[in-house]
Amino acid sequence: MQSGQLASTLSVTIYKAPQKGKGQKLLQEGFQVADFPYNPPYLDGSCYFAGPNHRSIAEEFNESYQEGILEVYIDQASYEQYFKSLEYRYDEKDGCERIEVVVPQRLFPILNQFPRVLKSR
């Protein structure tokens, strides 16, 4: 495999614990503006994901929501172009900084292009 081919097959996974009743809807319909209202100061309209390698954040939210964990698979180049700059420090656990990815509504059409799977855990 050529290095160019390898780069195109690499992907990044981000994780979302959907709120009660939203898991199948997000899986089937994708991320829609209507599902993430903008109403400052409490609702910013963004969709929050656990960052790559930080699935544990979504697992913690899933303990309450119990809808499973939605995994979105994004090719490396697209992640770097659209989503990498949206990474923020969530917290620190066991001496490791955990990262969240905060996706604004304007990027939902791009986010919806990538495959997603809802896993029970």
C-alpha positions in Angstrom: 0.0 0.0 0.0 1.3 3.4 -0.9 1.6 6.0 1.8 -1.0 8.2 0.0 -3.4 5.3 0.0 -2.8 4.6 3.7 -3.5 8.2 4.6 -6.9 8.1 2.9 -8.0 5.0 4.8 -7.1 6.3 8.3 -10.1 7.5 10.2 -10.9 9.2 13.5 -13.8 8.2 15.7 -15.8 10.6 17.9 -18.4 9.5 20.3 -21.9 10.9 21.4 -24.2 9.6 24.1 -27.6 10.6 22.8 -30.2 11.9 25.2 -33.1 9.7 26.1 -35.2 9.0 23.0 -32.7 10.5 20.5 -30.4 7.5 19.7 -32.3 6.0 16.8 -33.3 9.4 15.4 -29.6 10.6 15.3 -28.6 7.3 13.8 -31.2 7.4 11.0 -31.6 11.1 10.3 -28.2 12.5 11.4 -27.6 15.7 13.2 -30.3 18.3 12.6 -30.5 21.9 13.8 -33.9 21.4 15.3 -32.4 18.8 17.7 -29.8 21.2 19.0 -31.6 24.4 19.8 -29.8 27.8 20.1 -31.1 29.6 23.2 -28.3 31.5 25.0 -27.0 31.5 27.6 -27.9 27.8 28.3 -28.3 26.2 24.9 -25.6 27.0 22.3 -26.9 24.9 19.5 -23.7 22.8 19.3 -23.4 19.1 19.4 -20.9 17.8 22.0 -18.8 14.7 21.3 -16.2 12.8 23.2 -13.0 13.3 21.3 -10.9 10.6 19.7 -9.5 8.1 22.2 -11.8 9.6 24.9 -14.9 7.3 24.6 -15.0 7.3 28.4 -16.7 10.7 28.4 -19.6 9.3 26.3 -19.8 6.2 28.5 -20.3 8.4 31.6 -23.2 10.3 30.0 -24.6 7.0 28.8 -25.0 5.9 32.4 -27.8 8.5 32.7 -29.2 8.5 29.1 -29.0 4.8 28.5 -29.4 5.2 24.7 -26.1 3.7 23.8 -23.1 5.4 22.2 -23.2 6.8 18.7 -19.8 6.5 17.0 -19.0 8.7 14.0 -16.2 7.6 11.7 -14.4 10.6 10.0 -11.5 10.2 7.6 -8.3 11.7 9.0 -8.1 14.5 6.3 -11.6 15.7 6.9 -11.2 15.6 10.7 -8.1 17.7 10.4 -9.8 20.2 8.1 -13.2 20.6 9.8 -13.1 19.2 13.4 -9.6 19.3 14.9 -9.9 23.0 15.7 -13.1 22.3 17.6 -11.3 20.1 20.2 -11.4 21.5 23.8 -10.2 20.1 27.1 -13.1 18.4 28.9 -11.4 17.4 32.1 -8.6 15.3 33.5 -9.0 11.7 34.6 -6.3 9.4 35.9 -3.7 11.9 35.0 -4.8 12.2 31.4 -6.5 15.2 29.7 -9.7 14.2 28.1 -10.9 16.0 24.9 -14.4 16.9 23.7 -15.3 18.1 20.2 -17.9 20.9 20.0 -19.5 20.9 16.6 -21.5 24.0 15.7 -24.7 23.7 13.7 -23.1 25.1 10.5 -21.0 21.9 10.3 -23.9 19.5 10.7 -24.2 18.9 6.9 -20.5 17.9 6.8 -20.8 15.8 9.9 -23.8 14.0 8.4 -21.7 12.8 5.4 -19.8 10.3 7.6 -20.9 6.8 8.7 -22.3 6.4 12.2 -23.1 3.4 14.3 -25.1 3.2 17.5 -23.6 0.7 20.0 -25.4 -0.5 23.1 -22.2 0.1 25.1 
